[in-house]
Amino acid sequence: MRDATKSVHHPKISEEGYAALGVPTHRASTIVFPDAEAYATRSQRDLDGYSYGLHGTPTQRVLEAQLTALENGLKTVILPSGQAAIAVVLLSCLKPGDHVLVADNAYPPVIGLCRNFLEPRGIAWSVFEPGIGAGIEDVVRDNTRLIWMESPGSTTMEIEDVPAITAIAKRRGILTGIDNTWATPLLFKPLDHGVDFSMQAMTKYPGGHSDLLMGSVSVNDLELRKALRDTMRMLGFGVSPDAVQLVLRGMETMAVRLAHVGRVAGEIAAELESRGVGPVLFPALASSPGHAIWKRDFTGASGLFSVVLPAAHEARLDAALNGLRYFAIGASWGGTRSLIAPMSVKTSRQMPHPHKDRIILRVNIGVEDPSDLREDLDGFFTALAG
Ligand SMILES: N[C@@H](CCSC[C@H](N)C(=O)O)C(=O)O
């Protein structure tokens, strides 16, 4: 072997006696095969096997298996973002002539996907009131193929009656999916409640440090997993093993972080409600829509809540935001840093909503000292009140 060849052919070394706690980052585009026949038959390999880097390396397989275990599922796929995960669910099971029912509190880009991508391709959509429960029976159509839920919903935080909806969907042969990003499978396990597609944006709590994008979908049915993987293959969707490694690391502390931010968010949300800063939207508060269902179905709360800004305070919002010391101004959430993001549901919400014309402040509680956070919020709401 000459030098140039030696330079690219890595020597085999012994790994005997080596063991570490972290998951190795296996990077690959090319997967190599032991012989010509193995290469020729690579497409027959099991979906959990290896054929091309886009479809996963052992690093991805570890994360898929770990999520499957947490979700009480059978299989999991991982996608480049939460929105990509939602899109792949919809594209894997809808065809022209079908209809999809979407919760009116769904992440706004889901409505954009329905309006701007599905509808021009002959897939009908409509929204349902998040508190509809068993009333879903009245709004499903003969061609409804999928019901898409989000509980609690983006920004407005209503909890949906998932068991009531899935019971009716099953009887009518309709698939169901949910964005479970707020709760993660640690606080709510959708598959246990009859949901077919349990999706979460791992961008948030599993990643946990505001530095990556990823999504996952877990299922209990091999055919659904195959349809998801086929769709991903056609669209060329895969995830970087480096990002997966960061999620695996983040997940090791997720239970501890969630318990902490859920407790602090609960205390602060209750304090803000008593102070009368405006309606506080947080499923753990008795005043929040769907609180009784949250108590029945969830094992806890995470650290994200919303505060509806009174119209009289809007003019002072920018100055109040600029005065924050510890809260950063930013929209994504679930990381270690506390955030405030002014949001509006004016254009995303299809149905009437009491806060449709208001600015809604989405508050992410991070892992800073709660006393610093209280001080910062005290100054913020004092400045808003004028
Ligand atoms: N429902 C959640 C998460 C939606 S996806 C988040 C992110 N943009 C991604 O694509 O990973 C929310 O409302 O934030």
The ligand as a Gaussian input file, in Angstrom:
#p B3LYP/6-31G(d) Opt

LIG

0 1
 N      -46.289000      23.215000      18.000000
 C      -45.005000      23.660000      18.337000
 C      -43.951000      23.077000      17.471000
 C      -44.160000      23.169000      16.019000
 S      -42.722000      22.847000      15.009000
 C      -41.489000      23.880000      15.722000
 C      -40.332000      24.274000      14.845000
 N      -40.643000      25.368000      13.994000
 C      -39.844000      23.143000      14.030000
 O      -40.208000      23.072000      12.839000
 O      -39.108000      22.316000      14.561000
 C      -44.948000      25.175000      18.367000
 O      -46.011000      25.778000      18.298000
 O      -43.891000      25.738000      18.476000

